[in-house]
């Protein structure tokens, strides 16, 4: 798992995927989220889901944590 540092208090799931380099665009992120993303171990389908420090996102065998 690797940490992705954010500057504000929260970040949206789609934005985190772009910041982490997992996707290159919002459209790509949307499609990926529709196929299956886990947030803190639970399935998530909302691109706008707010994440805070300590939240963990797993997708395609890769895991990132909001730092």
C-alpha positions in Angstrom: 0.0 0.0 0.0 1.2 3.5 -0.7 0.2 6.8 0.8 -1.2 9.6 -1.3 -0.9 13.0 0.4 -3.8 15.5 0.0 -3.7 19.2 0.8 -7.2 19.7 2.1 -9.3 17.9 4.6 -11.1 15.6 2.1 -10.9 14.5 -1.5 -13.4 12.9 -3.9 -12.8 9.3 -4.9 -12.5 10.2 -8.6 -9.9 12.9 -7.8 -7.9 10.6 -5.6 -7.7 8.0 -8.4 -6.3 10.7 -10.7 -3.9 12.1 -8.1 -2.6 8.6 -7.4 -2.0 8.0 -11.1 -4.3 5.1 -11.3 -6.4 6.8 -14.0 -5.6 9.6 -16.4 -9.1 11.2 -16.7 -12.4 11.5 -15.0 -14.1 9.4 -17.5 -11.6 6.6 -17.0 -12.1 6.9 -13.3 -15.9 6.7 -13.6 -15.6 3.5 -15.7 -13.2 2.0 -13.2 -15.4 2.8 -10.2 -18.4 1.2 -12.0 -16.3 -2.0 -12.4 -15.5 -2.2 -8.7 -13.6 -0.2 -6.2 -13.3 -0.9 -2.4 -13.2 2.0 0.1 -12.3 0.8 3.6 -13.1 -2.8 2.5 -16.6 -2.0 1.2 -17.8 -1.7 -2.4 -18.2 1.9 -3.6 -19.9 3.1 -6.8 -20.0 6.9 -6.2 -17.3 8.9 -7.9 -18.0 11.8 -5.6 -17.5 9.8 -2.4 -15.6 12.0 0.1 -12.4 10.5 1.5 -10.5 11.7 4.5 -7.0 11.0 5.8 -6.7 7.3 6.8 -9.2 6.1 4.2 -8.0 3.2 2.1 -8.9 2.6 -1.5 -8.3 -0.8 -3.3 -8.7 -1.2 -7.0 -7.3 -3.7 -9.5 -4.9 -5.2 -7.0 -3.5 -1.8 -6.0 -4.1 -0.2 -2.6 -3.7 3.5 -1.7 -4.3 5.3 1.6 -5.2 9.0 1.9 -2.5 10.7 3.9 
